Amino acid sequence: MADEEFHTEAAEGQRDRRFHGGTPRHLDEDELDRRTEAERVEAGIEPYDPNEVPPASDAEPAFDITRSDEFQDIESVAARQEDEGETAPLSEENPFPPTRYQEE
């Protein structure tokens, strides 16, 4: 218990020690928020401290699947099938899946 970090500074940030130690003139809201969040995590109310999470990266993915030849081929086949009515949903009027055989 003696090893634990103990903050003795008030949440007003840096304070000029040459003057009376009464109430601070301006509280540091960011410091208060940080301490409150840390106490909530320590008490188990919050699962993690959002201040300790690294920022999300918005880096471009290394490979864009939509630009590959295979993806473009699949998209063109799907578009052709849709244009020819091969992807109609099954219903009473259309009870069977599409066939590749020519009707006589």
N, C-alpha and C positions, 0 to 999 in steps of 0.2 A: 504494500500500500504506500510505502514511502517512496517507491520508485515511480509512481504515477506522476504524469505531468500535471501540474497545478497552476492555473492561470490566476495571477493576482492582479493583473492590470484590469481596470474597468474598461468598458466597451467604448470609451471615448477616443481611443487611439492614443497617439503620443501626447503626453501631458507634461506641462511645464512644472517641474517640481519646486520652483522658486516661490510659487504662490500657494495660497491656502488650498488644502485638499478637499474642499467641499464638493458639492455636486458639479458635475461637468457642465460646461456651457453647451457643448454640441456632442450628442451621442453619435457614434459611427454606426449607422443603420446596417451597413454591410457586415460589420463585425458582429453585431447582435444577431443578424440572420444566420451567419456562419456558425456561431456558438449554439444557437437554438437548434439548428439542423443537426449538429454534432451530438447534442444532448438527446435529441429524438432518436437518433440511430443507436446511441449507447443504451437508451432505455428500451429499445426494441419496438418502438412505435413505427419507425420507418425502416424498410429493409436495407437501404444503403444511403450514403451521403451523395447527393447529386453533384456536389462540388469536387468529389474525388473521381468522377467518371470522366474519361477522356472525351474530347469532342468527337462528334461523328465525322467521318471523312467523306467528302463528296468527290472523291477521286473517280475519274472515268474508269469503267471496267476495262480489264486488259483485252477482252474479246467480246465483241457484240455479235451474238448468235444470229440476229436478224439480217446481218450483212453477209452471211455465208451462202455459198451456192446451194447447199442442201436445203436450207431454209427457204430460199427463193423458189426452188423446184417444188417443194411441198406446198407453198402458198399458191403457185400457179396451177397445180393439179386441183387443189381445193377450190380455187376460183372457177376453173373450167367445170368441175362437177356441179357447183352451185348454179352456174349459168345454164347447164343442160338439165337441171332439175333432178339430179341424182341424189341430192341430199334432202329430199322431201321427208318430213316426219311420217312415221307409220300411223295410219288411221284406218277407219273402216273402208274408205275409198281407196286407200293405198296400203293394204295389209302386209305386203312383202317388201323386203329390202330391195334396192335396185339390182338389176342384173346386167351383165355385159352381153348376153345373148340377144340377137336380133329377133324381134317378134315376127311371126309369119302372118 
